[in-house]
Amino acid sequence: MLRKILIIFTIMLAACIIALTITLLDAQSVETEKTTEGIAEISTKPSIVALASAMKSFRASLSSKLLADASFPLGHKESYSWTNVPPGRDEDRGGIRFSELSINQLTRFYEVLSVFLSDNGYTKVSLITKDTEKHISDISPSFWASNRYHIALFGNPETDGSWGFQLDGHHLALNFLVHRDAVSIVPALIGTAPATVDGTVVLENERGNAFALLNSLDENQRKKAIQKGRRGLRVGAGRSTDPFLNHDYSEFVGVGLKASEMDDTQKEHLRNLVKTYVYNLETEFADVWMAAIDAGIDNTYFVWIGGTTPSDPIYYRVFNPDVWIEFNNESGLDHIHTIIRSPNGNDYGIFALNRGPQTLLEHYTLENHEKISDALFDYSFFSLQDIKNMEAR
């Protein structure tokens, strides 16, 4: 009898080992697929070739160590672990720091930005990364450094048609993706402190165009648009276990003034406000995005929180099937954060191959059903409610 029990136990143990081995092999296979599936062929479109050429020039300027430190496969968690919490002087945010680059290398990187961005977009990015950050550094030199920006590269334009990069810092976090002929820039967090640099209002149109829309509304429309509540970004920065990667925007449907209730002039004010953000991207690619937004313009919701005069701190958001926009004065009028994302699941494009909870265990942990040790994974967990309560500062 004992012998039979031992035989059965041995068979069961062998079966478990085989099953575990298959599972591990499958997991490795899936992990490999995450870095390769859906990758496009290299585009021959002149504008895409220009983007790739600028990136190749920047990559060629880097030492082998810097290039290795900056490089990640598509779908890597580094692409969606950015945050706009101010980085300290010694904090490693992934990728390579501006401070590690020579003047020539940094110039090459700004050349990459210049071909991805419109003239207006590039001006904002240049002001924020160079001038406003120096202002903060002067105020708090013991903590802040003006070159606290990190660059991460995803994929390789030399070999594939799907690649991108991330610029990650406190007042600027941009996620670019090239996928054959398509280019995206979401999520994008753009902020500034101070609001005015050397006489230039950094986010002037983001504020001015919003007031133009608000002031065009009649009393009944304003009652729908103007909401009570605390100002603050509702769908903010990405994090290492980011449930907002596939955020459920359904809670915002029906909240605010719907564009279908606006007249043509008001809709044009709405479009101008949206274009202020969309056309940070180079015009050719922004046109494609704007066409998709226009297709659903009547299903756009506009919400305003705060005062109604230009001297008031304000919050507003625009929620369209193809774009999510938020603007918030963090403190007074001189510290602003904005964010633009894609509610239709296009945030990060194919960067987000590893989306959301991947296993039942992760699901239970993220939902805080059980207290699971972070040591079981290569990243840390937060409870879903804790993350929902976090807002970009």
N, C-alpha and C positions, 0 to 999 in steps of 0.2 A: 504493500500500500504506500509506504514511504517512498519507494522507488518511483511509483506512478506520479506521486505528487511532485517529486524532484524533476521528473521528465516534463510534466506539464509546466512547472515553474520555469524550466530552462527554455521551453518553446516560447512561452509568453515573454520572457526576457529578450530572447532573440528577435521576436516580432517587434517589441518596443524599440530595440536598437535599430532595426531596419527602418521602421516607421520614422524614427527621429532622424536617421541619416537622410532619408528621402526628403523629409521636411526641410532639413538644413540645405540640401542641394537645391530644392525648389526655391528656398529663400534667396540663395546665392544667385540663382537664375533670374529671379524677379528683380533682385538688386541690380544685376547687370542690365536688365531690360529698362530699368528706370533711367539709365543714363544714355540709352540709345533709341528707344522707341519714339516714333514720331518725328525724328530729326529729318529736316528737309534737305533737298539737294541744294548745292550752291547756286545762288541767283546770278543771272547775267544782266539784270536790270542796272543801268548806269548809276542810279542813286544808291542802290544797295552795294554796288561795287565800290563806290566812294566811301561808304561807311566802313566796309571791310578793309579798305586800303588804309584808312586812318587808324583803325584798330591794329592792323598788322604793323604799322609804323611804330605805334606805341609799344606793342609787345616786343618788337625787335630792339627797342632802346633799353629794355630791361636786362639785367643780368640774369643768368640761369636761376639763381637763388630767388630773386625777386619774382620772376615769372612763375616759378614753382609755388612760392608763397601766395601768389595772387590767384592761382588757377584752381577751379573746381569744376566737376562735371555738371551738366544740366540736371536739374532735379535735386541737387545737393541742398541740405537744410540751410546752408549758409545764405542761400538766396532769399529766404523768407524769415531770417532771424534778426533782421535789422531793427533798430529802435532809435528814437530821437531823444532818449534820455542822454544828457550831456556826458560825453566820454571824458574821463580824467586823463591826466598826462601819461599815465603808464598803462591805460586800459587797452587790451587787445580786443578789437572788434571784428577780427577776421580779415583776410586779405592783406594788403600792404598800405601803409600810412603815407600821406602826403610828405611827411617829414623824412621818409626813407628815399625820396626821389630827388634826383638832381634837377637843376633848373631846366635842362633840356628835356628830361623825362616828363616833368610836370607840364612843360609846354606842349609836348606831344599829346598828353592826356587832355589838355584843354582843347586841342585841335580835334580830338575825338568828340568832345562835347559840342563843339561848334558845328559839326556836320549832322549831329543828331538833333540839335535844337534849332528853333527859329532864332532870328536876331533878338527878338524880345526875350525869349526863353534863355538864351545865352547871356544876355545882359543881367537878368535876375540871378542866374547861377553864379556868374562872375562876381557880382556885388556881394552876394551872400557868403560865398566861400572865401573871398579875399578881404572885403572891407568890414562887413558887419561882425565877422568873427574876430577880427583884430580889435574892434571896439570892446567886445566882451573880454578878450584877453587882457586888455589894458585895465579893465575894471577889476578882474579877479585873476591876476597872473599866477597866484599860488596853485590854482586848480586848472584854469582853462588855458589851452594853447590854440592859436589861430589856425594851426594846420592839423586839427584833430579830425581829419577825414580819412576814410578807408576805401580802397578800391578792391573789388572782387571781380574776377573774370570767369565767365561760364561758357563752356564749350570752346571751340577753336575755329575761327573764320578761315584758317588755312585749309581745313579738311572738310568742314560741314557748312550747311546753309542755315543751321540753327545755332545761335550763339548770343551772348549778351554780356552785360556788365552791370555792376551795382556801385553807386557812390553813396556812402553811408556816413552821416554825421548828424549833429544836433539840429541844425536849421535847414538841412537839405538831405534827403534820402531819395534817390532815383533808381528805378529798376528798369533797365532797357533790355529789350529782346528783339533780335532779328530772326525771323522765321521765313525763309525763302524771300518773298517780296514784301512781307508784312513787317511793320515795326511798331512796338508798343513801349509805353513809358510808365506803366502802372505796376504797383502802387508808387505814388510820388508824394512825398511830404516836402512842402516848401514853406519856410518860415523866415522871420527876420526879427532882430532886435539890435539896434533901434529900427523903427519903421522908416526913418529918413536917414540917408547916408550922403554926406557932402551935397545936400540940397536935392537929392533924388529920392522920391518916395518909392521904395522897392516894390511894394505890392499895391500900387496906386489904383490900377484898373480893377483889381480884384475887389477892392472896396467901393470905388466909384460906380462901377457898373451894377453892383448890387443895390446901391442906393437909387440908381436910375430906375431899376425894376420896382423896388419898393414904392418909390414916390409916384409911379405910374398907376398904382392900384387904387381902386375906389374903396370906400369904407367897408363894404361887405367882403371884398376880396382880402383886405388887410386883416379882418377878423379871422379869416381862415389861415392866412399865411403866418401871422404873428402868434407864436406859441409861448406859453409860460414854461419855466424850468431853468435848470442850471446850464450855463454856457459850457461847452466842452466837446471835443471831438468824440463822436459816437463809435466810429470805426477807424481806429487809429493805427499805430505802428504795428509791424509784423513782429512776431516773437518766435523763439525756437520751437515751441509746440503751439502753433498759431491756429486757434479755432476759427479766426477770422479769414483764414485762407479760403474757406468756402463759407463765408459768413451768410447767415440767413437774413436777407434784407426785408423779408416779408413783414416784419414788425413796423416798417416805415411806410408801407402801402396805405394810402388813404389819409396820411398825416400831412397837413398843410394845404396849400392852394394848388390845385391841379391845373396844368397848362391848358387843358381843354376848356377851362373856365376863363381864360384870358382872351383879350382881343388881339388882333394881328400886331399892333404896336407893342403891346406888352410881351407877346411871344418873341418879338424881335429883341426886346431888352433882355429876355431870358436867354436867347441864343447868344447875344453878345457877351453875357456873363459866362456862359459855358465856354465860349470860344477863348475867353481870356485864359482859361486853364488848358484846354485842348491844344491850342496853338503855341504852347511852350515847345511842343514837338515840331520838328521841321514841317513846313507847310504841306508838302506832298503827302506825307503820312497822316498829318492832322486832318487833311481833307477827307480821307477815307474814314477816319474815326467819326468826324462830324457828320458825314452822310448817314452813318448807322444811328447816331444820336437823333438826327432829324427825323428818321423813319419812325421813331417812337416819341416824338416831342410832345404829343398830346397826353402821354402817360407820365409826364414829368411832374414831380411835386417840389414845391418851394416852401421852405420853412425859415422863419426869422425869429431869433430870440435876442432880447436886449432893447436898448433905446432906439429911437428912430431919427436921431439927428446925427450929422457927421462927427460931432464931438463925443458921441457915446460909444462905449465898448459894445461890440455886437458879435453875434454868432449867426451864421446862416448855412443852409445846406440845399443842394440840388440833387434830387434823386430821379434818375432816368434809367431805363432798362440797360443802357450801355455806359452810363457814367454816374459816379457818386462823387460829389464835391462838398467839402466842408471848409468853412472859414471861421476862425475864432481869435478874438483878442484875448490873449492869455492873461494880461494884466494891463489895465488902462488901454491906451491906444498905441503903445510903443513896442509891444511884443505880440507878434502874430504867428499863428500856425495855420497852414492850409493843408488839405490832403485831397488827393484825387485817386479813385479806385474804379474798378470795373465790376459792377454787380452781376454781370452775366457769366462770371466764372473765368474771365480772361486775365485776372490778376496773375502776374508772373508768367503768363503763357505756359509753355511746356517746362519752365523751371519747376513748376509745382507738380512734378510727376509723383512725388511722394506726398499725397494730400491727406491731411486730417488723420484721425486715428486709424492705424493699419491693422490692429488686432483687437480682439475682444478685451484683452487685458488693458491695452492702452485706452480703449473706450471707457472701461470701468474706472480707470485712474483719472482720466480727464473729467469724467462726470462726478468724481469724488465719491464713488460707491465704496471704494476700499482705499486704505492707505498703503500704497505700493512703493517700495524703495526705488529711488532714482538709479541705484546701482545696477538695476536690471537692464538699463537702456543706455544709449550713448548720448542722451540728452536729459534735461531735467523736466519734470512734470509740474504743472500748476493745476489747481482745481479750475474747472471751467468757469465757475462763478467768480473766482479771484481774478481770472484774466479778463472777464467781462467788465469787472469793476475798475480795471486799470485803464487810465486814459493818458494819452500823450501829454507830457508836461511842457 
